[in-house]
Each structure stands twice: as structure tokens, then as C-alpha cells.
Amino acid sequence: MKVHLGRERAFYVKQRYLTDLIVPLMVQRGDKNALYLIKNELQPWSINMEYRVGDTITWFNKPITCTVPHSTGKHPDWTPLITPEYWHFW
């Protein structure tokens, strides 16, 4: 029996797999292809988003992981530079 996750859910599962397992190993090993994956698979930080703990995105092509849930819709000026305690910079 095939399970259909739906397009949005499948993207989320793929993104979590890449950000939680594959990319950190590649970065740790110094693999230059990790930057390619980061640039092409992760979404950049943006306003009007709800970020949850564990969400990994990019900030100027560098991966960052959310450590405190927050909304950039209510606070569009809360960039990762303004709120570094909300993010883990790789």
C-alpha cells in the first residue's frame, strides 16, 4: 500500500531529512557539496512566517536552525541578526 503524503508534507519530510541528518554530516566532514544542498534545498528567512523549534532555513546562504518559536509576521524586524538567541547558526 502506498502512502501519499501530499506535496507540502513530502517537501517538509525531505527538508527535515536533509537538515537534520545529511547536511550536518556533510558540513562536519567538510564536503563542499553541502553548500550546494543548502542553497538549493533550504528556504531563506522571510517575513510573514511562523518558525518552529527545529526549522532550518538559510540566512545569507548559511544554514540556521530555530531555537525559539516565533512569528515574523507580527515582528518583521526580528531578523536573525536582531534576535540571535532565537537561532542556532551552523
Gaussian input, Z-matrix of N, CA and C with variables (Angstrom, degrees):
# hf/3-21g

backbone

0 1
 N
 C     1     B1
 C     2     B2     1     A1
 N     3     B3     2     A2     1     D1
 C     4     B4     3     A3     2     D2
 C     5     B5     4     A4     3     D3
 N     6     B6     5     A5     4     D4
 C     7     B7     6     A6     5     D5
 C     8     B8     7     A7     6     D6
 N     9     B9     8     A8     7     D7
 C    10    B10     9     A9     8     D8
 C    11    B11    10    A10     9     D9
 N    12    B12    11    A11    10    D10
 C    13    B13    12    A12    11    D11
 C    14    B14    13    A13    12    D12
 N    15    B15    14    A14    13    D13
 C    16    B16    15    A15    14    D14
 C    17    B17    16    A16    15    D15
 N    18    B18    17    A17    16    D16
 C    19    B19    18    A18    17    D17
 C    20    B20    19    A19    18    D18
 N    21    B21    20    A20    19    D19
 C    22    B22    21    A21    20    D20
 C    23    B23    22    A22    21    D21
 N    24    B24    23    A23    22    D22
 C    25    B25    24    A24    23    D23
 C    26    B26    25    A25    24    D24
 N    27    B27    26    A26    25    D25
 C    28    B28    27    A27    26    D26
 C    29    B29    28    A28    27    D27
 N    30    B30    29    A29    28    D28
 C    31    B31    30    A30    29    D29
 C    32    B32    31    A31    30    D30
 N    33    B33    32    A32    31    D31
 C    34    B34    33    A33    32    D32
 C    35    B35    34    A34    33    D33
 N    36    B36    35    A35    34    D34
 C    37    B37    36    A36    35    D35
 C    38    B38    37    A37    36    D36
 N    39    B39    38    A38    37    D37
 C    40    B40    39    A39    38    D38
 C    41    B41    40    A40    39    D39
 N    42    B42    41    A41    40    D40
 C    43    B43    42    A42    41    D41
 C    44    B44    43    A43    42    D42
 N    45    B45    44    A44    43    D43
 C    46    B46    45    A45    44    D44
 C    47    B47    46    A46    45    D45
 N    48    B48    47    A47    46    D46
 C    49    B49    48    A48    47    D47
 C    50    B50    49    A49    48    D48
 N    51    B51    50    A50    49    D49
 C    52    B52    51    A51    50    D50
 C    53    B53    52    A52    51    D51
 N    54    B54    53    A53    52    D52
 C    55    B55    54    A54    53    D53
 C    56    B56    55    A55    54    D54
 N    57    B57    56    A56    55    D55
 C    58    B58    57    A57    56    D56
 C    59    B59    58    A58    57    D57
 N    60    B60    59    A59    58    D58
 C    61    B61    60    A60    59    D59
 C    62    B62    61    A61    60    D60
 N    63    B63    62    A62    61    D61
 C    64    B64    63    A63    62    D62
 C    65    B65    64    A64    63    D63
 N    66    B66    65    A65    64    D64
 C    67    B67    66    A66    65    D65
 C    68    B68    67    A67    66    D66
 N    69    B69    68    A68    67    D67
 C    70    B70    69    A69    68    D68
 C    71    B71    70    A70    69    D69
 N    72    B72    71    A71    70    D70
 C    73    B73    72    A72    71    D71
 C    74    B74    73    A73    72    D72
 N    75    B75    74    A74    73    D73
 C    76    B76    75    A75    74    D74
 C    77    B77    76    A76    75    D75
 N    78    B78    77    A77    76    D76
 C    79    B79    78    A78    77    D77
 C    80    B80    79    A79    78    D78
 N    81    B81    80    A80    79    D79
 C    82    B82    81    A81    80    D80
 C    83    B83    82    A82    81    D81
 N    84    B84    83    A83    82    D82
 C    85    B85    84    A84    83    D83
 C    86    B86    85    A85    84    D84
 N    87    B87    86    A86    85    D85
 C    88    B88    87    A87    86    D86
 C    89    B89    88    A88    87    D87
 N    90    B90    89    A89    88    D88
 C    91    B91    90    A90    89    D89
 C    92    B92    91    A91    90    D90
 N    93    B93    92    A92    91    D91
 C    94    B94    93    A93    92    D92
 C    95    B95    94    A94    93    D93
 N    96    B96    95    A95    94    D94
 C    97    B97    96    A96    95    D95
 C    98    B98    97    A97    96    D96
 N    99    B99    98    A98    97    D97
 C   100   B100    99    A99    98    D98
 C   101   B101   100   A100    99    D99
 N   102   B102   101   A101   100   D100
 C   103   B103   102   A102   101   D101
 C   104   B104   103   A103   102   D102
 N   105   B105   104   A104   103   D103
 C   106   B106   105   A105   104   D104
 C   107   B107   106   A106   105   D105
 N   108   B108   107   A107   106   D106
 C   109   B109   108   A108   107   D107
 C   110   B110   109   A109   108   D108
 N   111   B111   110   A110   109   D109
 C   112   B112   111   A111   110   D110
 C   113   B113   112   A112   111   D111
 N   114   B114   113   A113   112   D112
 C   115   B115   114   A114   113   D113
 C   116   B116   115   A115   114   D114
 N   117   B117   116   A116   115   D115
 C   118   B118   117   A117   116   D116
 C   119   B119   118   A118   117   D117
 N   120   B120   119   A119   118   D118
 C   121   B121   120   A120   119   D119
 C   122   B122   121   A121   120   D120
 N   123   B123   122   A122   121   D121
 C   124   B124   123   A123   122   D122
 C   125   B125   124   A124   123   D123
 N   126   B126   125   A125   124   D124
 C   127   B127   126   A126   125   D125
 C   128   B128   127   A127   126   D126
 N   129   B129   128   A128   127   D127
 C   130   B130   129   A129   128   D128
 C   131   B131   130   A130   129   D129
 N   132   B132   131   A131   130   D130
 C   133   B133   132   A132   131   D131
 C   134   B134   133   A133   132   D132
 N   135   B135   134   A134   133   D133
 C   136   B136   135   A135   134   D134
 C   137   B137   136   A136   135   D135
 N   138   B138   137   A137   136   D136
 C   139   B139   138   A138   137   D137
 C   140   B140   139   A139   138   D138
 N   141   B141   140   A140   139   D139
 C   142   B142   141   A141   140   D140
 C   143   B143   142   A142   141   D141
 N   144   B144   143   A143   142   D142
 C   145   B145   144   A144   143   D143
 C   146   B146   145   A145   144   D144
 N   147   B147   146   A146   145   D145
 C   148   B148   147   A147   146   D146
 C   149   B149   148   A148   147   D147
 N   150   B150   149   A149   148   D148
 C   151   B151   150   A150   149   D149
 C   152   B152   151   A151   150   D150
 N   153   B153   152   A152   151   D151
 C   154   B154   153   A153   152   D152
 C   155   B155   154   A154   153   D153
 N   156   B156   155   A155   154   D154
 C   157   B157   156   A156   155   D155
 C   158   B158   157   A157   156   D156
 N   159   B159   158   A158   157   D157
 C   160   B160   159   A159   158   D158
 C   161   B161   160   A160   159   D159
 N   162   B162   161   A161   160   D160
 C   163   B163   162   A162   161   D161
 C   164   B164   163   A163   162   D162
 N   165   B165   164   A164   163   D163
 C   166   B166   165   A165   164   D164
 C   167   B167   166   A166   165   D165
 N   168   B168   167   A167   166   D166
 C   169   B169   168   A168   167   D167
 C   170   B170   169   A169   168   D168
 N   171   B171   170   A170   169   D169
 C   172   B172   171   A171   170   D170
 C   173   B173   172   A172   171   D171
 N   174   B174   173   A173   172   D172
 C   175   B175   174   A174   173   D173
 C   176   B176   175   A175   174   D174
 N   177   B177   176   A176   175   D175
 C   178   B178   177   A177   176   D176
 C   179   B179   178   A178   177   D177
 N   180   B180   179   A179   178   D178
 C   181   B181   180   A180   179   D179
 C   182   B182   181   A181   180   D180
 N   183   B183   182   A182   181   D181
 C   184   B184   183   A183   182   D182
 C   185   B185   184   A184   183   D183
 N   186   B186   185   A185   184   D184
 C   187   B187   186   A186   185   D185
 C   188   B188   187   A187   186   D186
 N   189   B189   188   A188   187   D187
 C   190   B190   189   A189   188   D188
 C   191   B191   190   A190   189   D189
 N   192   B192   191   A191   190   D190
 C   193   B193   192   A192   191   D191
 C   194   B194   193   A193   192   D192
 N   195   B195   194   A194   193   D193
 C   196   B196   195   A195   194   D194
 C   197   B197   196   A196   195   D195
 N   198   B198   197   A197   196   D196
 C   199   B199   198   A198   197   D197
 C   200   B200   199   A199   198   D198
 N   201   B201   200   A200   199   D199
 C   202   B202   201   A201   200   D200
 C   203   B203   202   A202   201   D201
 N   204   B204   203   A203   202   D202
 C   205   B205   204   A204   203   D203
 C   206   B206   205   A205   204   D204
 N   207   B207   206   A206   205   D205
 C   208   B208   207   A207   206   D206
 C   209   B209   208   A208   207   D207
 N   210   B210   209   A209   208   D208
 C   211   B211   210   A210   209   D209
 C   212   B212   211   A211   210   D210
 N   213   B213   212   A212   211   D211
 C   214   B214   213   A213   212   D212
 C   215   B215   214   A214   213   D213
 N   216   B216   215   A215   214   D214
 C   217   B217   216   A216   215   D215
 C   218   B218   217   A217   216   D216
 N   219   B219   218   A218   217   D217
 C   220   B220   219   A219   218   D218
 C   221   B221   220   A220   219   D219
 N   222   B222   221   A221   220   D220
 C   223   B223   222   A222   221   D221
 C   224   B224   223   A223   222   D222
 N   225   B225   224   A224   223   D223
 C   226   B226   225   A225   224   D224
 C   227   B227   226   A226   225   D225
 N   228   B228   227   A227   226   D226
 C   229   B229   228   A228   227   D227
 C   230   B230   229   A229   228   D228
 N   231   B231   230   A230   229   D229
 C   232   B232   231   A231   230   D230
 C   233   B233   232   A232   231   D231
 N   234   B234   233   A233   232   D232
 C   235   B235   234   A234   233   D233
 C   236   B236   235   A235   234   D234
 N   237   B237   236   A236   235   D235
 C   238   B238   237   A237   236   D236
 C   239   B239   238   A238   237   D237
 N   240   B240   239   A239   238   D238
 C   241   B241   240   A240   239   D239
 C   242   B242   241   A241   240   D240
 N   243   B243   242   A242   241   D241
 C   244   B244   243   A243   242   D242
 C   245   B245   244   A244   243   D243
 N   246   B246   245   A245   244   D244
 C   247   B247   246   A246   245   D245
 C   248   B248   247   A247   246   D246
 N   249   B249   248   A248   247   D247
 C   250   B250   249   A249   248   D248
 C   251   B251   250   A250   249   D249
 N   252   B252   251   A251   250   D250
 C   253   B253   252   A252   251   D251
 C   254   B254   253   A253   252   D252
 N   255   B255   254   A254   253   D253
 C   256   B256   255   A255   254   D254
 C   257   B257   256   A256   255   D255
 N   258   B258   257   A257   256   D256
 C   259   B259   258   A258   257   D257
 C   260   B260   259   A259   258   D258
 N   261   B261   260   A260   259   D259
 C   262   B262   261   A261   260   D260
 C   263   B263   262   A262   261   D261
 N   264   B264   263   A263   262   D262
 C   265   B265   264   A264   263   D263
 C   266   B266   265   A265   264   D264
 N   267   B267   266   A266   265   D265
 C   268   B268   267   A267   266   D266
 C   269   B269   268   A268   267   D267

   B1=1.4476
   B2=1.5236
   B3=1.3200
   B4=1.4556
   B5=1.5167
   B6=1.3099
   B7=1.4595
   B8=1.5228
   B9=1.3008
   B10=1.4590
   B11=1.5176
   B12=1.3295
   B13=1.4526
   B14=1.5185
   B15=1.2825
   B16=1.4506
   B17=1.5219
   B18=1.2878
   B19=1.4646
   B20=1.5219
   B21=1.3329
   B22=1.4631
   B23=1.5285
   B24=1.3169
   B25=1.4683
   B26=1.5252
   B27=1.3201
   B28=1.4632
   B29=1.5240
   B30=1.3372
   B31=1.4572
   B32=1.5228
   B33=1.3354
   B34=1.4643
   B35=1.5310
   B36=1.3337
   B37=1.4594
   B38=1.5262
   B39=1.3234
   B40=1.4663
   B41=1.5225
   B42=1.3326
   B43=1.4588
   B44=1.5230
   B45=1.3290
   B46=1.4621
   B47=1.5331
   B48=1.3161
   B49=1.4613
   B50=1.5232
   B51=1.3292
   B52=1.4641
   B53=1.5201
   B54=1.3327
   B55=1.4613
   B56=1.5148
   B57=1.3051
   B58=1.4622
   B59=1.5276
   B60=1.3202
   B61=1.4570
   B62=1.5239
   B63=1.3022
   B64=1.4607
   B65=1.5309
   B66=1.3159
   B67=1.4684
   B68=1.5301
   B69=1.3509
   B70=1.4676
   B71=1.5302
   B72=1.3320
   B73=1.4664
   B74=1.5246
   B75=1.3129
   B76=1.4587
   B77=1.5252
   B78=1.3413
   B79=1.4705
   B80=1.5142
   B81=1.3274
   B82=1.4583
   B83=1.5261
   B84=1.3061
   B85=1.4661
   B86=1.5284
   B87=1.3414
   B88=1.4497
   B89=1.5201
   B90=1.3278
   B91=1.4612
   B92=1.5276
   B93=1.3122
   B94=1.4603
   B95=1.5227
   B96=1.3174
   B97=1.4634
   B98=1.5207
   B99=1.3254
   B100=1.4655
   B101=1.5189
   B102=1.3284
   B103=1.4554
   B104=1.5178
   B105=1.3251
   B106=1.4618
   B107=1.5267
   B108=1.3387
   B109=1.4667
   B110=1.5187
   B111=1.3243
   B112=1.4611
   B113=1.5247
   B114=1.3168
   B115=1.4620
   B116=1.5233
   B117=1.3323
   B118=1.4576
   B119=1.5235
   B120=1.2985
   B121=1.4623
   B122=1.5273
   B123=1.3114
   B124=1.4608
   B125=1.5203
   B126=1.3082
   B127=1.4513
   B128=1.5296
   B129=1.3293
   B130=1.4649
   B131=1.5260
   B132=1.3278
   B133=1.4618
   B134=1.5172
   B135=1.3148
   B136=1.4616
   B137=1.5215
   B138=1.3288
   B139=1.4595
   B140=1.5232
   B141=1.3319
   B142=1.4650
   B143=1.5226
   B144=1.3241
   B145=1.4635
   B146=1.5213
   B147=1.3220
   B148=1.4630
   B149=1.5204
   B150=1.3105
   B151=1.4647
   B152=1.5238
   B153=1.3304
   B154=1.4625
   B155=1.5196
   B156=1.3135
   B157=1.4603
   B158=1.5249
   B159=1.3231
   B160=1.4563
   B161=1.5119
   B162=1.3405
   B163=1.4647
   B164=1.5200
   B165=1.3164
   B166=1.4581
   B167=1.5134
   B168=1.3155
   B169=1.4629
   B170=1.5202
   B171=1.3219
   B172=1.4560
   B173=1.5259
   B174=1.3116
   B175=1.4560
   B176=1.5258
   B177=1.3375
   B178=1.4720
   B179=1.5359
   B180=1.3415
   B181=1.4737
   B182=1.5253
   B183=1.3102
   B184=1.4630
   B185=1.5291
   B186=1.3219
   B187=1.4669
   B188=1.5246
   B189=1.3199
   B190=1.4601
   B191=1.5234
   B192=1.3338
   B193=1.4579
   B194=1.5190
   B195=1.3204
   B196=1.4627
   B197=1.5268
   B198=1.3365
   B199=1.4598
   B200=1.5239
   B201=1.3405
   B202=1.4664
   B203=1.5317
   B204=1.3368
   B205=1.4644
   B206=1.5310
   B207=1.3345
   B208=1.4601
   B209=1.5253
   B210=1.3329
   B211=1.4596
   B212=1.5191
   B213=1.3247
   B214=1.4605
   B215=1.5224
   B216=1.3289
   B217=1.4584
   B218=1.5189
   B219=1.3218
   B220=1.4696
   B221=1.5189
   B222=1.3258
   B223=1.4593
   B224=1.5329
   B225=1.3357
   B226=1.4661
   B227=1.5284
   B228=1.3213
   B229=1.4661
   B230=1.5224
   B231=1.3378
   B232=1.4649
   B233=1.5253
   B234=1.2893
   B235=1.4633
   B236=1.5269
   B237=1.3195
   B238=1.4638
   B239=1.5341
   B240=1.3290
   B241=1.4685
   B242=1.5233
   B243=1.3283
   B244=1.4666
   B245=1.5269
   B246=1.3280
   B247=1.4652
   B248=1.5289
   B249=1.3221
   B250=1.4698
   B251=1.5281
   B252=1.3484
   B253=1.4616
   B254=1.5273
   B255=1.3290
   B256=1.4638
   B257=1.5249
   B258=1.3371
   B259=1.4526
   B260=1.5222
   B261=1.3224
   B262=1.4684
   B263=1.5208
   B264=1.3300
   B265=1.4620
   B266=1.5209
   B267=1.3276
   B268=1.4716
   B269=1.4971
   A1=109.00
   A2=117.35
   A3=121.94
   A4=110.05
   A5=114.45
   A6=119.75
   A7=107.61
   A8=116.84
   A9=121.50
   A10=108.42
   A11=115.38
   A12=120.72
   A13=113.07
   A14=116.76
   A15=119.60
   A16=108.49
   A17=115.72
   A18=121.18
   A19=112.47
   A20=117.05
   A21=120.91
   A22=111.84
   A23=116.69
   A24=121.23
   A25=110.96
   A26=117.94
   A27=121.42
   A28=110.42
   A29=117.29
   A30=120.65
   A31=110.02
   A32=116.26
   A33=120.85
   A34=110.68
   A35=117.85
   A36=121.68
   A37=109.93
   A38=117.47
   A39=121.57
   A40=110.27
   A41=116.95
   A42=120.85
   A43=110.90
   A44=117.80
   A45=120.73
   A46=110.86
   A47=117.33
   A48=121.13
   A49=110.09
   A50=115.75
   A51=119.72
   A52=111.75
   A53=116.41
   A54=119.68
   A55=113.08
   A56=117.72
   A57=119.84
   A58=113.24
   A59=117.66
   A60=119.35
   A61=113.52
   A62=116.55
   A63=120.50
   A64=112.97
   A65=117.54
   A66=120.30
   A67=112.09
   A68=120.63
   A69=118.28
   A70=113.32
   A71=117.23
   A72=119.81
   A73=111.04
   A74=115.85
   A75=119.68
   A76=111.14
   A77=116.19
   A78=120.36
   A79=110.13
   A80=116.64
   A81=121.77
   A82=110.81
   A83=116.92
   A84=121.35
   A85=112.98
   A86=116.65
   A87=120.09
   A88=113.98
   A89=116.68
   A90=121.57
   A91=109.74
   A92=117.65
   A93=121.70
   A94=112.19
   A95=118.34
   A96=120.84
   A97=112.47
   A98=117.59
   A99=120.58
   A100=110.11
   A101=117.59
   A102=120.73
   A103=110.93
   A104=117.44
   A105=121.06
   A106=110.40
   A107=116.71
   A108=120.35
   A109=110.99
   A110=115.89
   A111=120.05
   A112=110.54
   A113=117.04
   A114=120.95
   A115=112.36
   A116=117.12
   A117=120.09
   A118=115.30
   A119=118.86
   A120=120.25
   A121=114.15
   A122=117.75
   A123=120.39
   A124=110.71
   A125=115.44
   A126=120.90
   A127=109.89
   A128=117.90
   A129=119.59
   A130=111.26
   A131=116.22
   A132=121.54
   A133=108.79
   A134=117.15
   A135=120.34
   A136=110.43
   A137=115.34
   A138=120.51
   A139=109.10
   A140=115.74
   A141=123.75
   A142=112.82
   A143=115.23
   A144=120.75
   A145=109.65
   A146=115.72
   A147=122.95
   A148=106.50
   A149=116.71
   A150=120.43
   A151=109.95
   A152=115.57
   A153=122.26
   A154=109.16
   A155=115.85
   A156=120.50
   A157=108.45
   A158=116.38
   A159=121.60
   A160=114.28
   A161=118.13
   A162=119.58
   A163=108.64
   A164=116.63
   A165=121.56
   A166=108.77
   A167=115.45
   A168=123.36
   A169=107.71
   A170=116.93
   A171=119.29
   A172=110.00
   A173=114.80
   A174=123.53
   A175=105.25
   A176=116.30
   A177=122.03
   A178=111.10
   A179=114.63
   A180=124.04
   A181=114.22
   A182=117.99
   A183=121.56
   A184=107.39
   A185=117.80
   A186=119.54
   A187=111.74
   A188=115.17
   A189=122.20
   A190=107.48
   A191=116.38
   A192=121.56
   A193=109.16
   A194=116.19
   A195=122.02
   A196=110.47
   A197=116.40
   A198=121.93
   A199=112.69
   A200=116.79
   A201=122.39
   A202=107.38
   A203=118.44
   A204=118.86
   A205=110.54
   A206=115.92
   A207=120.24
   A208=110.33
   A209=114.52
   A210=121.39
   A211=109.46
   A212=116.34
   A213=119.24
   A214=110.98
   A215=117.17
   A216=120.31
   A217=110.42
   A218=116.29
   A219=121.16
   A220=111.27
   A221=116.50
   A222=122.27
   A223=109.59
   A224=117.95
   A225=119.68
   A226=114.15
   A227=116.75
   A228=119.27
   A229=112.24
   A230=118.13
   A231=121.29
   A232=110.15
   A233=116.31
   A234=120.98
   A235=108.84
   A236=117.70
   A237=119.43
   A238=113.54
   A239=117.67
   A240=119.17
   A241=112.23
   A242=116.90
   A243=121.70
   A244=110.65
   A245=117.05
   A246=121.81
   A247=110.63
   A248=119.09
   A249=120.06
   A250=113.44
   A251=117.04
   A252=119.19
   A253=112.23
   A254=117.62
   A255=122.01
   A256=112.76
   A257=116.69
   A258=120.72
   A259=111.63
   A260=114.71
   A261=121.17
   A262=105.98
   A263=116.52
   A264=121.48
   A265=107.66
   A266=117.45
   A267=121.58
   A268=110.42
   D1=126.93
   D2=177.44
   D3=-85.98
   D4=141.96
   D5=176.57
   D6=-107.66
   D7=124.99
   D8=178.62
   D9=-100.05
   D10=115.93
   D11=-177.22
   D12=-82.62
   D13=-20.37
   D14=-171.75
   D15=89.66
   D16=150.50
   D17=-173.81
   D18=-60.17
   D19=-46.20
   D20=-178.28
   D21=-64.66
   D22=-45.22
   D23=-179.95
   D24=-66.35
   D25=-39.81
   D26=179.23
   D27=-63.08
   D28=-40.29
   D29=177.57
   D30=-62.95
   D31=-43.59
   D32=-179.61
   D33=-61.90
   D34=-44.28
   D35=179.93
   D36=-63.07
   D37=-44.18
   D38=178.90
   D39=-62.71
   D40=-43.78
   D41=-179.02
   D42=-63.99
   D43=-43.38
   D44=179.79
   D45=-65.43
   D46=-39.31
   D47=178.10
   D48=-61.34
   D49=-46.33
   D50=179.75
   D51=-64.83
   D52=-46.77
   D53=-173.56
   D54=-76.98
   D55=-29.97
   D56=-176.53
   D57=-89.85
   D58=-24.32
   D59=-173.51
   D60=-124.98
   D61=-59.00
   D62=-170.06
   D63=-71.84
   D64=-55.55
   D65=-174.98
   D66=-62.54
   D67=-44.22
   D68=177.94
   D69=-58.50
   D70=-37.89
   D71=176.99
   D72=-65.06
   D73=-41.36
   D74=179.68
   D75=-64.97
   D76=-42.71
   D77=178.32
   D78=-62.80
   D79=-43.69
   D80=-179.42
   D81=-60.64
   D82=-37.59
   D83=-179.09
   D84=-84.48
   D85=-4.03
   D86=179.85
   D87=76.65
   D88=23.02
   D89=-179.38
   D90=-70.85
   D91=122.88
   D92=-178.16
   D93=-69.86
   D94=-18.83
   D95=177.66
   D96=-72.36
   D97=-15.28
   D98=178.64
   D99=-61.21
   D100=-39.96
   D101=179.48
   D102=-63.35
   D103=-37.57
   D104=176.55
   D105=-61.19
   D106=-46.34
   D107=179.00
   D108=-62.80
   D109=-42.02
   D110=-179.49
   D111=-61.12
   D112=-46.69
   D113=-177.90
   D114=-66.44
   D115=-34.96
   D116=-172.24
   D117=-98.87
   D118=-16.18
   D119=-176.11
   D120=-111.28
   D121=-26.77
   D122=-177.11
   D123=-95.60
   D124=144.79
   D125=178.42
   D126=-82.55
   D127=145.92
   D128=176.71
   D129=-77.87
   D130=158.47
   D131=175.78
   D132=-59.94
   D133=141.36
   D134=177.40
   D135=-153.05
   D136=164.71
   D137=177.50
   D138=-79.85
   D139=168.10
   D140=-179.15
   D141=61.48
   D142=38.30
   D143=178.35
   D144=-123.37
   D145=151.45
   D146=171.35
   D147=-105.74
   D148=113.40
   D149=179.53
   D150=-100.04
   D151=132.66
   D152=179.10
   D153=-108.67
   D154=159.31
   D155=177.50
   D156=-58.21
   D157=130.13
   D158=179.87
   D159=97.53
   D160=-14.43
   D161=177.22
   D162=-65.72
   D163=130.74
   D164=178.61
   D165=-114.97
   D166=128.38
   D167=-179.02
   D168=-135.05
   D169=-171.65
   D170=175.21
   D171=-117.48
   D172=149.92
   D173=173.52
   D174=-131.09
   D175=107.83
   D176=-173.78
   D177=53.14
   D178=48.04
   D179=177.28
   D180=65.43
   D181=15.75
   D182=175.04
   D183=-113.07
   D184=134.57
   D185=-178.68
   D186=-71.86
   D187=139.47
   D188=174.29
   D189=-136.38
   D190=148.61
   D191=-178.81
   D192=-121.13
   D193=132.97
   D194=-178.72
   D195=-69.20
   D196=132.82
   D197=177.92
   D198=-113.30
   D199=-14.70
   D200=179.11
   D201=-135.19
   D202=124.03
   D203=179.94
   D204=-65.06
   D205=138.01
   D206=179.68
   D207=-162.62
   D208=167.19
   D209=-179.76
   D210=-117.19
   D211=129.25
   D212=174.84
   D213=-89.85
   D214=-3.55
   D215=173.87
   D216=-75.06
   D217=-40.72
   D218=178.81
   D219=-77.45
   D220=-29.34
   D221=-176.82
   D222=-134.66
   D223=75.19
   D224=-176.29
   D225=-65.59
   D226=-16.06
   D227=179.33
   D228=-87.84
   D229=0.07
   D230=178.83
   D231=-82.42
   D232=68.12
   D233=177.66
   D234=-75.97
   D235=164.35
   D236=177.08
   D237=-58.22
   D238=-28.08
   D239=177.54
   D240=-73.11
   D241=-32.50
   D242=179.53
   D243=-79.18
   D244=-34.40
   D245=-176.98
   D246=-121.83
   D247=64.39
   D248=-177.43
   D249=-64.70
   D250=-22.50
   D251=178.64
   D252=-71.29
   D253=-12.44
   D254=177.85
   D255=-87.94
   D256=-5.94
   D257=-172.72
   D258=-134.86
   D259=147.36
   D260=170.06
   D261=-105.06
   D262=115.79
   D263=179.59
   D264=-88.06
   D265=127.47
   D266=-178.39
   D267=-70.21

